[in-house]
Amino acid sequence: MSLNMLGEIFSTGGLGQYQYLATIVKFLNQAIIPFTITLTVAAAVFAIVLAFMIMKAESAEKATEMKKRLWGLIITVVIVIVAVWLLGWLLSNFNTIMTAIRSMGSGL
């Protein structure tokens, strides 16, 4: 059963000798959209909680601390989502990347 309604995001066709990565790429194809949505929704709920904590802060110091937490949350969520998508892209294009690296080394 595929959890991803968009079909195949990362191709496994061009893996060549790195066909053993196909299992990981197929898993990422199925899990990337639910993972992204779940993480985004969880971060949004937590951001709302932090926003209320900022509004209810007893002092400016506490409000500043909560703002730092909110920025930390936003930065962390963006980095994690980008890292997972980048991992899927890198693994699906691993054969092409390794071929390019090898050709650079042989051209010296």
C-alpha positions as CSV (number, residue, x, y, z in Angstrom):
1,M,0.0,0.0,0.0
2,S,1.4,3.4,-1.0
3,L,0.9,6.3,1.4
4,N,2.0,8.8,-1.3
5,M,-0.8,9.9,-3.6
6,L,1.6,11.7,-5.9
7,G,3.2,8.5,-7.2
8,E,6.9,8.1,-7.6
9,I,8.8,11.3,-6.6
10,F,12.3,9.9,-6.7
11,S,13.2,7.6,-9.5
12,T,14.9,4.3,-9.0
13,G,15.5,3.6,-12.7
14,G,18.9,5.2,-13.0
15,L,20.6,3.6,-10.0
16,G,22.7,1.3,-12.1
17,Q,25.3,-0.6,-9.9
18,Y,23.8,1.0,-6.8
19,Q,20.5,-0.9,-7.1
20,Y,20.7,-1.8,-3.4
21,L,19.6,1.8,-2.7
22,A,16.3,1.2,-4.5
23,T,14.7,-0.1,-1.2
24,I,15.5,3.1,0.6
25,V,14.4,5.3,-2.3
26,K,11.1,3.4,-2.6
27,F,10.6,3.8,1.2
28,L,11.2,7.6,0.8
29,N,8.8,7.7,-2.1
30,Q,6.1,6.3,0.1
31,A,6.9,8.2,3.3
32,I,8.1,11.6,2.3
33,I,4.7,13.3,1.8
34,P,3.1,11.9,5.1
35,F,6.3,12.7,6.9
36,T,6.4,16.3,5.6
37,I,2.7,16.9,6.3
38,T,2.9,15.4,9.8
39,L,6.0,17.4,10.8
40,T,4.5,20.6,9.4
41,V,1.2,20.1,11.3
42,A,3.0,19.2,14.5
43,A,5.2,22.3,14.2
44,A,2.2,24.5,13.5
45,V,0.5,23.3,16.6
46,F,3.6,23.8,18.7
47,A,4.0,27.3,17.1
48,I,0.5,28.2,18.1
49,V,1.2,27.1,21.7
50,L,4.4,29.1,21.7
51,A,2.5,32.1,20.3
52,F,0.0,31.9,23.2
53,M,2.9,31.6,25.6
54,I,4.4,34.7,24.2
55,M,1.1,36.6,24.6
56,K,0.8,35.4,28.2
57,A,4.4,36.0,29.2
58,E,4.8,37.7,32.5
59,S,7.9,39.6,31.5
60,A,9.7,40.8,28.4
61,E,12.5,38.3,29.2
62,K,10.1,35.3,29.1
63,A,8.6,36.6,25.8
64,T,12.0,37.0,24.3
65,E,12.9,33.4,25.3
66,M,9.7,32.1,23.8
67,K,10.4,34.0,20.6
68,K,13.8,32.3,20.4
69,R,12.1,29.0,20.9
70,L,9.7,29.8,18.1
71,W,12.5,30.8,15.7
72,G,14.4,27.6,16.7
73,L,11.3,25.5,15.9
74,I,10.8,27.1,12.5
75,I,14.5,26.7,11.6
76,T,14.6,23.1,12.8
77,V,11.5,22.1,10.9
78,V,12.7,23.7,7.7
79,I,16.2,22.1,8.0
80,V,14.8,18.6,8.7
81,I,12.3,18.7,5.9
82,V,14.9,20.0,3.4
83,A,17.4,17.4,4.6
84,V,14.9,14.5,4.1
85,W,14.0,15.7,0.6
86,L,17.7,16.2,-0.2
87,L,18.5,12.7,1.0
88,G,15.8,11.3,-1.4
89,W,17.1,13.3,-4.3
90,L,20.8,12.4,-3.6
91,L,20.0,8.7,-3.2
92,S,17.9,8.6,-6.4
93,N,20.7,10.3,-8.4
94,F,23.6,8.5,-6.6
95,N,24.8,6.7,-9.8
96,T,24.9,10.0,-11.7
97,I,26.7,11.8,-8.9
98,M,29.3,9.0,-8.5
99,T,29.8,8.8,-12.3
100,A,30.4,12.6,-12.4
101,I,32.9,12.4,-9.5
102,R,34.8,9.5,-11.1
103,S,35.0,11.4,-14.4
104,M,36.4,14.4,-12.7
105,G,39.1,12.3,-11.1
106,S,40.0,10.6,-14.4
107,G,40.3,13.9,-16.3
108,L,43.2,15.1,-14.2
